[in-house]
């Protein structure tokens, strides 16, 4: 750490408490100390430190009053923080402060270790938990010397109402302070002061007496450079560069320090920088001109208990600097209110520092929350709510909850919505006993009034609770509206709101089932129908745990339910919304013995024809253009269990069979044609194995192209009129085609 200190601290940059500090506020603050006494004096006793323990205590006291000047560090978002890495690698970790000059007596502990006029650096190594005192080398580039090492003081415990982040920021800011002091031998220093006293100092003759000004050099370009008495007033001259300050607005702050018994400055109560509470002497001082501004302070000087005039100190602060946007300039926070200029809410009570100042509360004290409504007492005062009432506007919501939701806790018409959860949100119930749950924990009342009509006739009043047991007044099935409002004992009530329950105590019904129980069939399928109803109109029907195909007006149906040879058991179950269930079972037996009749299947194909005179002659064939895919439709007997489609050519070749799609007795299918002549065959077979085959002569004429390209086969269309598109060969130009009986002449192919 000793090797790192020169890299991190470098030369002694004056960010002294007495001077302009903070990188973020450079140019925003300037200080000057004015001492109106008969002569300038130095109180060596107040700044004499003879032991290292006294020196480290002075350092600890200094950082307790100065940590607010350090901008809080941005720490890594980790559970464990590497303090050593932050100290060693972050050049912005340490903040330098000039503590001025201190003295030691000859023969003291300190005098035995360091010479006169030694510069010391005091700081805390957080990682090692050590307090180090180093001497600054006289020669540039030489190493710092470790003079003394102490065990660092333990961290204090955070206060009860303090946020942990604020506690951490404060304690870290203290430990980032590097304190620079110059230690001189008191004996040598006294000789130097005596010699200097014989030299002329800026002295103004005022009625035979003298006024002397002690000015402290600032690291900024703006300074208080001159002060003098003018007719019982003080005139301050504020100097600044030619450009950059004219027109800016500043405030002037001051405080008066008492003198000692001899009228000299009482250095036991000497200038302590921002540790004192300053007075706002001038709120809006507009700098004018190109280099200086004069301001006259007509306030009389204070006097101490001996009637002697006090010492007055002045400071300047820019009004425009307010990084935390709390309504107070950083200078005013530091000089007057002692709040943190980097935190909008120094005491973490929810009210900004500026709001607390405006409303007269203490921005340094979190008073807690007396009414437990989620808002601190100070915030309630700034908002205009009642610190002793959790619901200031009587809208039944805690003030804090309304404020967090962007609603007004002072306006009963501005609130979050009211809601109630009936039966845990299930709504549907088979029991008249209900639960009404107010799930918002920030909703509060004395009573809940419940009724089943908007006029609140026959209403029931309950003491307010998060969960209320309520019984419906009667057993009428159906939707039951539940109206309610909240009420305080002073008869203040809110607008009504409502919940809803669906009471169902009746079982559904199952009637008119087909097929009947014990039915015998020669088919391997059966169509199942019936009537399923409920008093509330919504049911679910399952057959052998499978949903039926549809329900319309209570009538359900399942098409072609598959059966097995022999006896089949069908379980039909009907359930309503609340779970009431009725069921029945029936048997259907498949018996094919003695069935010798084969089912029939046929295709609906157009036929070729020829018109001779007024005679139309149809042929037993169908000619198609050159397309291998032929889509057909047809019909089959109800007892046909399987229907196949295939094509044969004149040479006996057969393509693969495809199973035709069925909708009841209607058939749909596709077959691949051979070029030239084909036999398109459709075969039907029943459960007994009886088989029939129908054959159709179909010609695929490869000399022509004629096919429909839109819509696609089996496409579902929504409309009464559709556009049909297709392709034709040139030799069909001028022909007339008909689509479902609608004829149109084909134009010239493109």
C-alpha positions, 0 to 999 in steps of 0.5 A: 500500500505504501508503494501505491500511495504516490501513484494514487495520491500524487502531489497534495492537491488542495481539495481542502474543507476550507476551499473549493473541493469536489471535482463535480463542483469545481467553480461552484463554491468559494470560501473566504474567512474574514476576521474583524479583530484588533489584530491577527493572532494564531492559537497554537494551543488549539492546533498542537498535537504531540502524540500520534494518537492525537494526530489520528483522532484529529484525522477521525474528527476531520473526516466525520465532518467532511465525508459529505464532500466525497462523491459516493463510489459506484461499487461492483454489483457483487456479493463480495467486494474486492477492497484491495483491487478498488484501492490499488487500481481505481485512481478515483478511489481516494479524495485528497483534503488539505488539513492545514498546519499543526504543531508539536512541542519540543521533546514530544513523541512526534518531535522525536520521529519527524523534523520541523515542516514535515508533510504527512499523509493520513488515510485508511487501508480498508483491505488491511483494516489499518490507519497509516501515517506516511511522510511525503518525501522532499525529493520528487520520485522518492518513496513515501515513508511509513511513520506509524500504523494503527488498527483502524476503528471498527465500522459503526452499526447502521441506525434503525431507519437508515437504508443500508445503501446510504449507510454504506455510502457514508462509511465508505466516503469517510474511508476514502479521505486522504488527509494532508497536514504539515507538522511544524515545531511550535517553537520554530513556528512562533518565531516565524509568526512573530517575524511576520507580524512586523510586516504590513498586512492589508489593514484599513484604518476605521475610526482609529481602529484597524480591520484586518482581513484573512483570505484563504486561497481557493483552487477555483477561479472565483474568489472573495478578494476584498472586504472593508467596512462602509457605514456600518456595512461590509462590502465584499469584492468578488473576483473572477476571470474575464469570461465564464462567470458574468450573469451567473447566479450565486448565493452568499453564506456566512456564520459568526464565530465568538471571540475569547475573553480578550476579544481575540478570535476564540480558536477553540471555536475556530473556522471549522468549514462545513461542520458549522451551520451557515446563514443564507446572507444573500440568496440570488447574487447575479455576478456582473461585469467582466472581472468583479462584483461588489456586494454590501452586507448591511447586517450588524455583526454579532457580539459574544457574551462579553460584548465583543464582536464576533468573527464573521466568515463568508462563503459563496455557492453557485445556485445552478449546481443541483445534481440530485434534483432535490430543489436545493443547490449543492451549496445550500445543502452543504452550508445550511442544511447539512444534507447530502448533495448527491442524494435527493433524500438524505434521511431516506424518509421518502421526502426530498430534501428540498420538499422538507425544507419548504414544508419545515420538516427536518431533512436529516431526520427520518421520523418513522411512520406513525400510522404505518401507512407506508409513508414517513411522517415527513413525506406525509407532511410534504404531500398534505396527508395526515401522518396519523391516519393511514387513509387520509382521503377515506377511500379505503386504501393506505396512503402509501399504496396509493402514492406508490401506484401514482394515485392521489392519497388526498383525493378520494376519487383517485385510487386503485380499483376495488376487487374481490375474489369469490371462492378463490377465483373459481366462481362456479360453486355447488354450495351456497357457502362462499368466501369473499377475499380482499387480496390487496393487503393495503385495502382497509375498512371497518365494515363490509356491506354485502347484498344481492341487489344494487339497492342493498335490500336485505344486505348483510354487514360484516366486520372487515377481514381479508377473508369473509364467509358469506352464504347465498340467501337462497338456492336459485341456480345460475349466475349470482351477482354479489354487490358490496361496499366498504364502510368506516364506523363514521358512515363514510363509504366507497362506491359499490363494487361487485363479484359474481358466483355461478351456483349449480346444484342440479345434475345434467340429463342424458336422454334419447340415446342411439343405438339402443342397449343390446343392439346387434349389427353386421357393421364394424362401426356405429353412429352414436347420438343422444340428448345431453342437457343441463340447467345452465346449458353447458355440458361435456359428452365423452364416449369411452373417454373420447370427446364426441364429434359435436354438440348442437342444441343439446344433441350430441353425435359421434360418427362411425365409432369403431367396433370390434367383432363380438360384444362392445361396451359403450360408456357415455358420460355427461358432465356440467361446469361444476363437475356434476356427472351422469353416465350410462353404459350400453352394449352393441354386438357385431354379428356377421354370420349369414351375411352374404350380400356384398356392399356396393360402391360407385363413382360419380364420373361424367361420360363422353357424349356426342350430339347428332342433330337433336339427339345426344348420345352418351358413351360408357367412357370418360376422356380426360386431358393429359394429367396423371392425377384424377380426383373423383367422388362417389358413394358407398353403402352404409355397411361398406367398411373399406373402399379402395380405388385403383387403375388398370391399363389395357396391358393388365398393369395395376397401380397401387390401391388407395383407400378412399376418404369417407364422410358418411356414405360419401366418397372422395379419392385420387387415382393415378392414370396410365397414358391412354385407356384405363379401367378405374376400379372401386372396390367395397368390402363389408365386415363379413368379407363380402366384396364388390368391384365396379369398373369405369372406362377412363381415357387419359388423352395425352394430346391435350392439356386441361387441368384446374390449378386453383383452387387446390383439391379438397380446398375449403373455400369461404364464399358463394362465388369462387374464381377457378383457374387452370391450364389448357393446350392450344388445340382447345382454344375456343372450346366451351367448358362447364364448371358445375354446370356453368359454361364459359368459352375458353379464350386464346391460350397465353 
